[in-house]
Amino acid sequence: MNLVTLLPFIVLIGAMFLMTRSAKKKQQAAAQMRDHMTPGTGVRTIGGMYATVKEIGDDTVTLEVAPGVHAIFAKNAIGAVLDDEEYNRIVHGQAADLTIDTPVVPDDASSLTQSGTEGDAPKLDMGKKDAPQADEPQADAPKGDEPKDGKADGEAGAK
């Protein structure tokens, strides 16, 4: 056998080694993160539920989901351990720093329009049609009890 026939196998084994190595590093980082949990820490489960750690066992964690509501989870079910600022921002809606330099986006679009020049520009037609005038004929309206497509009830549309 020559080196050219062994090259694909060597590349495949090297790729498998690199993938398992990165997966093992991720598992170690997740285990280290779970080891840094303490009672009172805010966490997010792998299902997306936010809770506070109450007790830590060998393989389980007791979480306070709501005031007075406790649930027991496996330690592997903890997806992220959050710092206090992030947990309060997500769960309680409290911002840590209110002096942000980004512009404020209004809740409605009325402040984005020009409010002082109402008589200058005509209003835009937003697709709403006015009621037809009495002197205009209605071309779309069916006449009498006749259906729009000209077929009576019970007639098949096949030729």
C-alpha positions in Angstrom: 0.0 0.0 0.0 1.2 3.4 -0.7 0.7 6.7 1.1 -2.0 8.0 -1.4 -4.5 5.3 -0.5 -3.9 5.8 3.3 -4.3 9.6 3.1 -8.1 9.7 3.2 -8.2 7.5 6.3 -5.6 9.6 8.0 -7.6 12.8 7.3 -10.8 11.1 8.5 -9.2 9.9 11.8 -7.7 13.4 12.3 -11.1 15.1 11.8 -12.8 12.7 14.2 -10.1 13.4 16.8 -10.6 17.2 16.5 -14.4 16.9 16.7 -14.4 14.7 19.8 -11.8 17.0 21.4 -13.9 20.1 21.0 -17.0 18.3 22.2 -15.1 17.1 25.3 -14.0 20.7 26.0 -17.6 21.9 25.8 -18.7 19.2 28.2 -15.9 20.2 30.6 -16.9 23.8 30.4 -20.5 23.0 31.1 -19.6 20.8 34.1 -17.4 23.6 35.5 -20.2 26.1 35.0 -22.6 23.8 36.9 -20.0 23.4 39.7 -20.0 27.2 40.2 -23.7 27.3 41.0 -24.5 28.5 44.5 -27.9 28.9 46.3 -29.4 32.2 45.2 -27.9 32.1 41.7 -30.1 32.7 38.7 -30.1 29.9 36.1 -31.7 29.0 32.7 -32.6 25.4 32.1 -32.1 23.7 28.8 -35.8 24.1 28.2 -35.6 27.8 28.5 -37.1 28.3 32.1 -35.5 30.9 34.3 -35.3 30.1 38.0 -33.3 30.6 41.2 -31.2 27.9 42.8 -32.3 26.9 46.3 -30.4 23.7 47.0 -27.7 21.7 45.3 -27.5 17.9 45.7 -25.1 15.4 44.1 -27.0 15.0 40.9 -30.0 17.2 41.4 -30.7 20.9 41.9 -33.8 22.4 43.6 -35.0 25.5 41.7 -37.4 28.1 42.8 -39.5 28.7 39.7 -41.9 31.3 41.4 -42.1 32.5 44.9 -42.9 29.4 47.0 -42.8 27.0 44.0 -39.9 24.6 44.0 -38.9 22.1 41.3 -36.2 19.4 41.3 -34.1 19.2 38.2 -31.1 17.1 37.2 -27.8 19.1 37.1 -27.4 18.3 33.5 -30.7 20.2 32.8 -29.1 23.5 33.7 -28.2 25.2 30.4 -26.6 28.4 31.8 -25.7 30.0 35.1 -26.5 33.7 34.8 -25.0 36.6 36.7 -27.3 38.8 38.9 -27.5 41.7 36.4 -28.5 39.5 33.5 -31.0 37.4 35.6 -32.7 40.6 36.9 -32.8 42.1 33.4 -34.5 39.0 31.9 -36.8 37.9 34.7 -37.7 41.2 36.4 -37.2 43.6 33.5 -34.7 45.7 35.5 -32.0 47.5 33.5 -28.7 47.9 35.3 -27.7 51.1 33.5 -30.3 53.6 32.4 -27.8 56.0 30.9 -27.6 54.3 27.5 -26.4 56.5 24.6 -28.6 54.7 22.0 -31.6 56.6 20.7 -35.0 55.8 22.1 -37.5 54.2 19.8 -41.0 55.4 20.3 -43.9 53.1 21.0 -46.0 54.4 18.2 -45.3 56.0 14.8 -47.2 59.2 15.5 -44.1 61.0 16.8 -42.2 60.0 13.6 -44.5 62.0 11.3 -44.4 65.7 10.7 -47.0 67.1 13.1 -46.7 70.8 12.4 -47.4 70.7 8.6 -50.9 69.1 8.4 -52.2 71.4 5.6 -49.1 71.2 3.4 -49.1 67.6 2.3 -52.1 65.5 1.3 -52.9 62.4 3.3 -51.7 59.1 1.9 -54.2 56.6 0.7 -53.7 53.5 2.8 -55.8 51.3 0.6 -59.1 51.9 2.2 -61.8 52.8 -0.3 -64.5 55.3 0.3 -68.1 54.3 -0.1 -69.3 54.6 -3.8 -71.2 57.7 -4.6 -74.9 57.5 -5.6 -74.3 58.7 -9.2 -71.4 56.1 -9.9 -72.5 52.7 -11.2 -71.3 49.6 -9.3 -69.6 47.4 -11.7 -68.6 44.7 -9.2 -71.9 44.2 -7.5 -74.0 41.2 -8.6 -77.4 42.0 -10.0 -80.3 40.6 -8.0 -80.0 37.0 -6.8 -77.7 36.0 -9.6 -74.3 34.6 -8.4 -71.1 36.4 -9.6 -69.8 33.5 -11.6 -73.0 32.9 -13.4 -73.5 29.3 -12.1 -76.6 28.3 -10.2 -76.5 26.2 -7.1 -75.7 22.5 -7.7 -74.0 23.0 -11.1 -70.7 21.4 -11.5 -67.8 23.5 -12.7 -66.5 20.7 -15.0 -66.9 21.0 -18.8 
